[in-house]
Amino acid sequence: MMTIDNVAQLAKQRGYHLKIVALDNQCFYWIENLYFTGNPYNSLRELALFIQQLPIVTPPSRRCQP
């Protein structure tokens, strides 16, 4: 079973931030970073599967300098 903590850690490892909103007693989850905002999911499991397909994004401060 995927927990919010598991999905947040997975997103962080790949360079994304997990976002959550509750509307009408239902939670929606999506990920964001400087370059990308994902579509909302109502299933953490489906979001985790999606995150695993995305490329790993390196923050600008960690990129190699010429």
C-alpha positions as semicolon CSV with decimal commas, in nm:
position;residue;x (nm);y (nm);z (nm)
1;M;0,000;0,000;0,000
2;M;0,134;0,341;-0,097
3;T;0,130;0,608;0,171
4;I;0,161;0,982;0,128
5;D;0,511;0,960;0,279
6;N;0,616;0,689;0,030
7;V;0,492;0,885;-0,270
8;A;0,641;1,212;-0,142
9;Q;0,981;1,042;-0,102
10;L;0,959;0,885;-0,449
11;A;0,872;1,222;-0,600
12;K;1,157;1,393;-0,413
13;Q;1,409;1,130;-0,527
14;R;1,314;1,205;-0,888
15;G;1,320;1,585;-0,850
16;Y;0,950;1,658;-0,800
17;H;0,731;1,787;-0,515
18;L;0,409;1,614;-0,414
19;K;0,109;1,846;-0,389
20;I;-0,223;1,757;-0,222
21;V;-0,563;1,922;-0,211
22;A;-0,889;1,804;-0,054
23;L;-1,214;1,895;-0,230
24;D;-1,556;1,767;-0,131
25;N;-1,407;1,504;0,103
26;Q;-1,180;1,365;-0,168
27;C;-0,803;1,408;-0,196
28;F;-0,624;1,484;-0,521
29;Y;-0,249;1,441;-0,565
30;W;-0,009;1,575;-0,827
31;I;0,358;1,654;-0,868
32;E;0,541;1,971;-0,968
33;N;0,890;2,103;-1,024
34;L;1,039;2,407;-1,201
35;Y;0,963;2,257;-1,543
36;F;0,653;2,042;-1,502
37;T;0,310;2,035;-1,336
38;G;0,137;1,699;-1,350
39;N;-0,232;1,621;-1,377
40;P;-0,419;1,545;-1,053
41;Y;-0,476;1,185;-0,948
42;N;-0,718;1,060;-0,685
43;S;-0,511;0,744;-0,633
44;L;-0,165;0,749;-0,475
45;R;-0,086;0,415;-0,639
46;E;-0,160;0,549;-0,988
47;L;0,044;0,862;-0,919
48;A;0,337;0,651;-0,795
49;L;0,328;0,444;-1,116
50;F;0,328;0,765;-1,319
51;I;0,620;0,912;-1,121
52;Q;0,827;0,599;-1,188
53;Q;0,794;0,662;-1,563
54;L;0,922;1,020;-1,545
55;P;1,285;1,120;-1,595
56;I;1,493;1,213;-1,293
57;V;1,527;1,592;-1,280
58;T;1,841;1,744;-1,134
59;P;1,789;2,080;-0,965
60;P;1,975;2,368;-1,137
61;S;2,214;2,409;-0,840
62;R;2,334;2,048;-0,878
63;R;2,405;2,057;-1,249
64;C;2,761;2,049;-1,373
65;Q;2,908;2,390;-1,439
66;P;3,115;2,439;-1,761
